[in-house]
Amino acid sequence: MIGPYFVTQGGIWCCLGGTHEADHHWGAYPSIVAFGVYLHVPFCRHRCDYCAFATWTDRHHLEARYLEACRRQVAEAAHALPPVTSVFVGGGTPSLVDPDALLAVLAEVPLADGAEVTVECNPDDLTDERAARYAAGGVTRLSLGVQSLVPEVLATLGREHDPANVTRAVAATRRAGLDLNVDLVYGAAGETPEQWAATVEATVALAPDHVSAYALTVEAGTPLAADPARHPDDDTQADQYLYVTEALGAAGYEWYEISNWARPGHECRHNLLYWTGGEYLAVGCAAHGHLGGRRYWNHRTPERYLDAVEAGRSPESGAEELEPAERAAESRQLAIRTRYGVAAGEVDDGALADLSGLVARTDDGRVVLTPAGRLLANEVAIRIG
């Protein structure tokens, strides 16, 4: 089935190094090399039943120290960084912490002209004042964790936000002049076709610039994993994916990666950086980075991260470097997830024959997933690797 959080969260390894053969197609920064910063904010008010990310609900007393440590980490690294073309602040719930302290971290980042700066937000947190402060501090894009607009479905997911606050949060984002992404999750137990359609149709009516729709996945150690009655059904999720694909396409959104659609020109540049094997700095606990062909990750807990930074030590916990053949294979596996796919010459003819109906050749000599292939994207990626 479709992978839900393949590259967008700091708690999951997501930096698959590779060539930049796909950069030509994205064309986001024709004159400078793309470089990103991922900042992880691990604090949450409530932990959702499906969440396996590095987040904590009982560490709020650490917020000020933590953000100061992140500011210090960025400030000490800034002199060695190229112009940063994208920043993604994920979590956790970044909108839960003091916006001025968060913006102080971002102020240390040496941004390129026109850089994209995204902050993930809970709809309950986003007021006009907060959105305006983000905009004044250099944020250009907000990502709302909506997941569903049906109260019964949110309850099944263990979400606590009020669906009515989504409309208010969208309005605040627009009044602040910020780009907007809406995150959706499908496959909750008992979610009917009518409920999924209601969420998708309401999302389209909100007119965000970008929509991410992720298949609910069972992660070990979560309340969802402990309750098999709530596990998603593959066939139901496939139907839901095809529905959202058709509905968003009809509304003018272009599919550009398995779980992502955007109005033309509003693709998430930071995620494009991941999918094209770009480089980025990891800031904060549990954050992952990719520098010089080496991928690495920071200490998972806030306490260990703080101990390292405050003592003047690197917060890095581990790292790995792929061999060239491994790097090339993973680069293909990422690229096939996008609308531009991979060059036909990089895929064995026998593999192409075996994947009939799941991939197609384009007129410009590339191999891309068909809609049916997107439903089996992980399997296709492995087989072309």
C-alpha positions as CSV (number, residue, x, y, z in Angstrom):
1,M,0.0,0.0,0.0
2,I,0.9,3.7,-0.2
3,G,3.5,4.9,2.3
4,P,2.0,7.5,4.6
5,Y,5.0,9.5,6.0
6,F,7.8,8.6,3.8
7,V,9.8,11.8,4.0
8,T,8.0,14.6,5.7
9,Q,8.7,14.1,9.4
10,G,11.8,14.4,11.4
11,G,11.2,11.3,13.4
12,I,11.6,9.0,10.4
13,W,14.7,8.5,8.3
14,C,14.0,10.4,5.2
15,C,17.4,11.5,3.7
16,L,18.1,9.1,0.8
17,G,21.1,10.6,-0.8
18,G,21.4,10.5,-4.6
19,T,22.0,12.4,-7.7
20,H,20.2,15.5,-8.6
21,E,19.0,14.2,-11.9
22,A,15.4,15.3,-11.2
23,D,16.3,18.9,-10.3
24,H,16.0,19.8,-13.9
25,H,12.4,19.0,-13.9
26,W,11.4,20.7,-10.6
27,G,13.1,24.0,-11.6
28,A,12.6,25.5,-8.2
29,Y,16.0,27.2,-7.9
30,P,17.6,27.6,-11.3
31,S,20.5,29.7,-10.1
32,I,21.5,28.3,-6.7
33,V,21.8,24.8,-5.2
34,A,18.9,23.9,-3.0
35,F,19.7,23.4,0.7
36,G,17.3,22.9,3.6
37,V,16.9,23.0,7.3
38,Y,14.6,20.6,9.3
39,L,13.7,21.8,12.8
40,H,12.0,19.4,15.1
41,V,9.7,20.7,17.9
42,P,8.9,17.6,20.1
43,F,6.2,19.0,22.3
44,C,2.5,18.1,22.0
45,R,-0.6,18.8,24.1
46,H,-2.0,15.4,23.3
47,R,-0.5,12.3,21.5
48,C,-2.7,10.9,18.7
49,D,-3.4,7.2,18.8
50,Y,-1.5,6.5,15.6
51,C,1.6,8.7,16.3
52,A,5.0,7.1,16.6
53,F,7.0,10.3,16.2
54,A,9.5,11.6,18.8
55,T,7.0,13.7,20.7
56,W,6.2,14.3,24.4
57,T,3.2,15.6,26.3
58,D,5.0,16.0,29.6
59,R,8.1,18.1,28.7
60,H,6.6,21.6,28.4
61,H,8.9,22.9,31.1
62,L,11.7,22.4,28.7
63,E,10.3,24.5,25.8
64,A,12.3,27.7,26.5
65,R,15.6,25.9,27.0
66,Y,15.0,23.6,24.0
67,L,14.3,26.5,21.6
68,E,17.3,28.3,22.9
69,A,19.4,25.2,22.3
70,C,18.1,25.0,18.7
71,R,18.8,28.7,18.2
72,R,22.4,28.1,19.4
73,Q,22.8,25.1,17.2
74,V,21.7,27.0,14.1
75,A,23.8,30.1,15.0
76,E,26.9,28.0,15.4
77,A,26.4,26.2,12.1
78,A,25.2,29.2,10.1
79,H,28.6,30.4,8.9
80,A,29.2,27.0,7.1
81,L,25.9,26.8,5.5
82,P,25.0,27.7,1.9
83,P,22.0,30.0,1.4
84,V,19.0,28.0,2.8
85,T,16.3,27.6,0.2
86,S,13.7,25.9,2.5
87,V,13.0,25.4,6.2
88,F,10.5,23.0,7.6
89,V,9.4,23.2,11.2
90,G,7.8,19.9,12.2
91,G,6.9,18.0,15.2
92,G,5.2,17.5,17.5
93,T,3.2,20.6,17.5
94,P,5.3,23.7,16.6
95,S,2.3,26.0,17.0
96,L,2.2,25.0,20.7
97,V,5.4,26.8,21.6
98,D,6.1,30.6,22.1
99,P,6.1,32.0,18.5
100,D,8.7,34.6,19.4
101,A,11.1,31.9,20.7
102,L,10.5,29.8,17.6
103,L,11.1,32.8,15.3
104,A,14.3,33.6,17.1
105,V,15.6,30.2,15.9
106,L,14.5,30.9,12.4
107,A,16.2,34.3,12.5
108,E,19.6,32.6,12.7
109,V,19.1,30.7,9.4
110,P,20.9,32.3,6.5
111,L,18.0,32.3,4.1
112,A,18.3,32.6,0.3
113,D,16.1,35.1,-1.4
114,G,12.6,33.7,-1.8
115,A,13.2,30.9,0.6
116,E,10.2,28.7,1.6
117,V,9.7,28.5,5.4
118,T,7.0,26.1,6.6
119,V,5.6,25.7,10.2
120,E,3.2,22.9,11.1
121,C,0.2,24.0,13.1
122,N,-2.7,22.5,15.0
123,P,-5.9,24.3,13.9
124,D,-6.8,25.0,17.5
125,D,-3.7,27.1,18.0
126,L,-3.8,29.3,15.0
127,T,-5.2,32.7,15.6
128,D,-4.9,35.9,13.5
129,E,-2.3,37.2,15.9
130,R,-0.1,34.1,15.8
131,A,-0.4,33.8,12.0
132,A,0.6,37.5,11.6
133,R,3.6,37.0,13.9
134,Y,4.7,34.1,11.9
135,A,4.5,36.1,8.7
136,A,6.3,39.0,10.2
137,G,9.1,36.6,11.3
138,G,9.7,35.3,7.8
139,V,7.4,32.3,7.7
140,T,5.9,31.8,4.2
141,R,3.8,28.7,4.5
142,L,1.7,26.9,7.2
143,S,0.8,23.3,7.2
144,L,-2.4,22.5,9.1
145,G,-2.9,19.1,10.7
146,V,-6.5,18.7,9.7
147,Q,-6.6,14.9,9.2
148,S,-10.4,14.8,8.9
149,L,-13.3,17.3,9.1
150,V,-15.7,14.7,10.5
151,P,-15.8,14.6,14.4
152,E,-16.5,10.9,14.6
153,V,-13.4,10.1,12.4
154,L,-11.2,12.4,14.5
155,A,-12.3,10.6,17.6
156,T,-11.4,7.3,16.1
157,L,-7.9,8.7,15.3
158,G,-7.5,10.0,18.8
159,R,-7.4,13.6,17.5
160,E,-8.7,16.4,19.8
161,H,-8.9,19.5,17.7
162,D,-12.3,21.0,16.8
163,P,-13.1,20.7,13.1
164,A,-14.9,24.1,13.4
165,N,-11.5,25.7,14.1
166,V,-10.1,24.6,10.7
167,T,-12.1,27.3,8.9
168,R,-10.9,29.9,11.4
169,A,-7.3,28.8,11.0
170,V,-7.5,28.8,7.2
171,A,-8.9,32.4,7.3
172,A,-6.1,33.5,9.6
173,T,-3.5,32.0,7.3
174,R,-5.0,33.8,4.3
175,R,-5.2,37.2,6.2
176,A,-1.6,36.8,7.0
177,G,-0.7,36.3,3.4
178,L,0.8,32.8,3.9
179,D,0.6,29.8,1.6
180,L,-1.4,26.9,3.1
181,N,-1.1,23.1,3.1
182,V,-3.8,20.9,4.6
183,D,-2.8,17.4,5.9
184,L,-5.4,14.7,5.6
185,V,-5.4,11.1,6.8
186,Y,-7.6,8.3,5.4
187,G,-8.3,4.8,6.6
188,A,-9.6,5.4,10.1
189,A,-11.7,2.5,11.4
190,G,-15.3,2.9,10.4
191,E,-14.7,5.8,8.1
192,T,-17.4,5.6,5.5
193,P,-17.1,6.6,1.8
194,E,-19.5,9.5,2.6
195,Q,-17.4,10.7,5.5
196,W,-14.2,10.6,3.4
197,A,-16.0,12.4,0.6
198,A,-17.2,15.1,3.0
199,T,-13.7,15.7,4.3
200,V,-12.2,15.9,0.8
201,E,-15.0,18.2,-0.5
202,A,-14.8,20.5,2.5
203,T,-11.0,20.7,2.0
204,V,-11.4,21.7,-1.6
205,A,-13.9,24.3,-0.5
206,L,-11.3,25.8,1.8
207,A,-9.1,26.3,-1.3
208,P,-5.6,25.5,0.2
209,D,-2.6,25.8,-2.1
210,H,-1.5,22.3,-1.3
211,V,-3.0,19.1,0.0
212,S,-1.3,16.1,1.5
213,A,-3.4,12.9,2.0
214,Y,-1.7,10.1,3.9
215,A,-2.8,6.5,4.4
216,L,-3.2,5.7,8.0
217,T,-0.4,3.2,9.0
218,V,-0.1,1.1,12.1
219,E,3.1,1.8,13.9
220,A,4.5,-0.5,16.6
221,G,4.0,0.7,20.2
222,T,1.0,3.0,19.5
223,P,-2.5,2.7,20.9
224,L,-3.6,2.0,17.3
225,A,-1.3,-1.0,17.0
226,A,-2.7,-2.4,20.3
227,D,-6.2,-2.3,18.9
228,P,-6.6,-4.6,15.8
229,A,-10.2,-3.6,15.4
230,R,-9.1,-0.1,14.4
231,H,-6.5,-1.2,11.9
232,P,-7.0,0.1,8.4
233,D,-8.3,-2.0,5.5
234,D,-6.1,-2.0,2.4
235,D,-9.0,-2.2,-0.1
236,T,-10.9,0.6,1.6
237,Q,-7.7,2.8,1.6
238,A,-7.2,2.1,-2.1
239,D,-10.7,3.3,-2.8
240,Q,-10.2,6.4,-0.7
241,Y,-6.9,7.2,-2.5
242,L,-8.5,6.9,-5.9
243,Y,-11.4,9.1,-4.7
244,V,-9.1,11.9,-3.4
245,T,-6.9,11.7,-6.6
246,E,-10.0,12.2,-8.8
247,A,-11.5,14.9,-6.6
248,L,-8.4,17.0,-6.3
249,G,-7.5,16.6,-10.0
250,A,-11.0,17.9,-10.9
251,A,-10.5,20.9,-8.6
252,G,-7.3,21.9,-10.3
253,Y,-4.7,20.4,-8.0
254,E,-1.8,18.6,-9.7
255,W,-0.5,15.3,-8.3
256,Y,3.3,15.5,-7.9
257,E,4.2,12.8,-5.3
258,I,2.3,9.8,-4.0
259,S,0.6,11.6,-1.2
260,N,0.8,15.2,-2.4
261,W,-1.1,17.6,-4.7
262,A,-0.7,21.3,-5.3
263,R,-1.9,24.1,-7.3
264,P,0.6,24.9,-10.1
265,G,3.7,26.6,-8.5
266,H,2.8,25.7,-4.9
267,E,4.6,22.3,-4.6
268,C,6.4,22.0,-1.3
269,R,10.0,22.9,-2.1
270,H,11.3,21.4,1.1
271,N,9.8,18.0,0.3
272,L,11.1,18.2,-3.2
273,L,14.5,18.5,-1.6
274,Y,14.0,15.2,0.0
275,W,12.7,13.4,-3.1
276,T,15.6,14.6,-5.2
277,G,18.3,13.6,-2.7
278,G,19.2,17.1,-1.6
279,E,21.0,18.1,1.5
280,Y,19.7,19.6,4.7
281,L,20.7,20.3,8.3
282,A,19.0,18.6,11.2
283,V,18.1,20.8,14.1
284,G,16.6,19.6,17.4
285,C,16.1,16.2,19.0
286,A,15.3,13.2,16.7
287,A,15.8,15.4,13.6
288,H,17.5,13.7,10.6
289,G,19.9,15.4,8.2
290,H,21.8,14.8,5.0
291,L,25.2,16.4,4.4
292,G,28.0,15.5,2.1
293,G,26.4,12.2,1.1
294,R,26.1,11.3,4.8
295,R,22.8,10.9,6.6
296,Y,22.7,11.4,10.3
297,W,20.3,11.8,13.2
298,N,20.3,13.7,16.5
299,H,19.7,12.4,20.0
300,R,16.1,11.3,20.3
301,T,15.1,12.8,23.6
302,P,14.9,16.5,24.4
303,E,17.0,16.0,27.6
304,R,19.9,14.3,25.7
305,Y,19.8,16.9,23.0
306,L,19.9,19.7,25.5
307,D,22.8,18.1,27.4
308,A,24.9,17.9,24.3
309,V,24.2,21.4,22.9
310,E,24.5,23.1,26.3
311,A,27.8,21.3,26.9
312,G,29.1,22.4,23.5
313,R,29.0,18.9,22.0
314,S,27.5,17.8,18.7
315,P,23.9,16.6,19.2
316,E,24.4,13.9,16.6
317,S,23.6,10.4,17.8
318,G,24.3,8.2,14.7
319,A,25.1,8.3,11.0
320,E,25.5,6.2,7.9
321,E,26.9,6.6,4.4
322,L,25.6,4.6,1.5
323,E,27.8,3.0,-1.2
324,P,27.3,4.5,-4.7
325,A,25.2,1.6,-5.9
326,E,22.9,1.8,-2.8
327,R,22.7,5.5,-3.2
328,A,21.7,5.2,-6.9
329,A,19.0,2.6,-6.1
330,E,17.5,4.7,-3.3
331,S,17.5,7.7,-5.6
332,R,15.4,5.8,-8.1
333,Q,13.1,4.6,-5.4
334,L,12.4,8.1,-4.3
335,A,12.1,9.5,-7.8
336,I,9.5,6.9,-9.0
337,R,7.2,8.3,-6.3
338,T,7.0,11.6,-8.1
339,R,5.2,12.6,-11.3
340,Y,8.5,12.8,-13.2
341,G,9.5,9.2,-12.3
342,V,12.9,7.9,-13.5
343,A,14.7,7.8,-16.8
344,A,13.6,4.7,-18.8
345,G,17.3,3.7,-19.3
346,E,17.7,3.3,-15.5
347,V,15.1,0.5,-15.3
348,D,15.7,-3.0,-16.5
349,D,13.4,-4.0,-19.4
350,G,12.5,-7.2,-17.6
351,A,11.3,-5.2,-14.6
352,L,9.3,-2.9,-16.8
353,A,7.6,-5.9,-18.4
354,D,6.8,-7.3,-14.9
355,L,5.3,-4.0,-13.9
356,S,2.9,-3.7,-16.8
357,G,-0.1,-1.6,-15.8
358,L,1.7,-0.2,-12.8
359,V,4.1,2.0,-14.7
360,A,4.0,3.8,-18.1
361,R,6.6,5.3,-20.4
362,T,6.2,9.0,-21.2
363,D,7.0,10.7,-24.5
364,D,10.2,12.1,-23.1
365,G,11.6,8.7,-22.2
366,R,10.7,8.5,-18.5
367,V,9.0,5.8,-16.5
368,V,6.2,7.0,-14.2
369,L,3.6,5.3,-11.9
370,T,0.1,4.9,-13.2
371,P,-2.8,5.5,-10.7
372,A,-2.9,1.7,-10.1
373,G,0.9,1.8,-9.6
374,R,0.6,4.5,-6.9
375,L,-1.4,2.1,-4.9
376,L,1.6,-0.3,-4.9
377,A,4.3,2.4,-4.9
378,N,6.5,0.8,-2.3
379,E,6.5,-2.6,-4.1
380,V,7.2,-0.9,-7.5
381,A,10.0,1.2,-5.9
382,I,11.7,-1.9,-4.6
383,R,11.4,-3.8,-7.9
384,I,13.0,-1.0,-9.9
385,G,15.7,-0.5,-7.4
